[in-house]
Amino acid sequence: MIIFNDITIENIFLILQTREIKVSNLSRRLESHKNGRDMELDFLLSNEDEVVVGEVKTTMGVGDVKNFLQKLKEFLLFYPYYKGFRIYGAMIGVRIEQKADKFAYHQGLFVFKVGGEGMLKILNDVNFKPKDFSFAAKKNL
């Protein structure tokens, strides 16, 4: 996992706000333990009715994206406070392999790449509509 600096975090807020996701709260490195299972999140951004669940990978592959999608489906089991929120997913990669960025995009995830100086670049085009994973997460309750 990458250690975020303040510039990177500021970029996440600004980029998501340009996409009409008006997040205002940030939590990093969350852990939840339920019924002998656990879930770790690299970061979580939220406002009153939306939450962006985030994962950071030094090298992001298609398998990482699939694992993260499963995590989104189970999110409300571990973080029930967010029931009723729209749930979005975001992945950040330093290196992206196997066209994982395109796969993640088509699954409805926000996709970011870390560039020089820790700067963050969103790889989703302006026409991208993020998937709301709240329905999939509720099915697992």
N, C-alpha and C positions, 0 to 999 in steps of 0.2 A: 504494500500500500504506500502511496505517496503521502508525504507530510505536506499539507496545504499551507501556503503562506497567505497573508492577508490580501495580497493582490489577486490571487486565484479565487478566493472566496468572494471578494468584491465583484469579480467578473461573473461568477455564477449568478449572483443576485441581479446584476445589470442585464445579463443576457436573457435570463428567464423573464424578467419584467418586460423586455421588448417583445416577448412572445405571449404577453398577457397573463403570465403566471406571476402574480404579485406577492411573492413570498417575502416574509419579513423576519422569520425565525430560523436559526441554524443550530443543529445539534451534530456533533461529530462522534464517531466511534461508539455507537450505541450497542448494547447487548441486552438480550431478553432471554430468559430461561423459563420454559413451560413444559411440564410433564416429561422431564428427562431429555428434552430437546432444547436447542438454542438457536438463536438467530443473531448474527452480527451485521450491523449496517455501518458503512463508512461515513455516510452523512445523511441528514434528513433536513429538508427545508419545508417550512409550512407557513400558512396563514390561517384564517378562521375556517376555511372550508376546502383547502387544497393541501396536499402533501406531496413532495417530490422525494422519493426514496432513491439514494445514490450509492453507486459502487464504483470503486477506483481500481484500475488494473495497470500494472506496469506494462504488461503485454496482454492485450485483449484479443481473445479468439472467439470463434462461434460457440464453443463449449461454455465459455464464461458467460456469454449472453444467455444461453439456454438455462444455465444454473441460476442466473439472476431473475429470469422470467419466472422460474419456479418459486424463488424467494418472494416475488411480488404476489403470487397466488396465495402464499401462506402468511403474508404480512399481517393481516388482521388477527390471526391466531396469537401472534406475539405482541402486537401493539394495538389492542382493542380500542384504545382511546380515539383512534382515527376512523372508527366506524362512522359512516355518514359523510366522510370527506371524499373528494375526488382524489384518486391515487395515480400519480404519474411516476415513471421510472427514468433514471438518468444514469448513463455510464460514462466514465472518463477513462481514457487510455493514453499512455505515453506512446506506445507502439501498438499498431492495430494490424492483426494478421487475418488471413483467410476471408477478407472482405467482411469481417465482423461488424464494421460500421454500417454497411449496407443492410446486413441481416438485422441488426438492432433497430435501424431506422424503420424497416418494413414491419417490425414487431410493435412499433409505436413508441419507442424509447427516444429520449433526448440523447444525443451522442456528442461528446466533447473530446477534443484532443489537446493535450498539453504541448505547448510550443516552447520556444526559448524564453528565458527569464520567468518560467512558471506561468506564462500567459495562457489563457484558455480560449479555445476557438470552438464554436458550435459547428457541427458538420451537417446539421439539418437545414434544409433550404427554407425559405420564407413561407412556402406553401404547406409545410409540415403541420399536421394536426396530431398532437400526442394522444395516445390511447389512455383512456381512463380504466385502470385496472381494478377499480372498486368492485365491479360486478364479479370478476373472477375471484377476488379475495373473499367476498361474502359467501360464495359457493363453498368455500372450505371451512366455514365456521360450524 
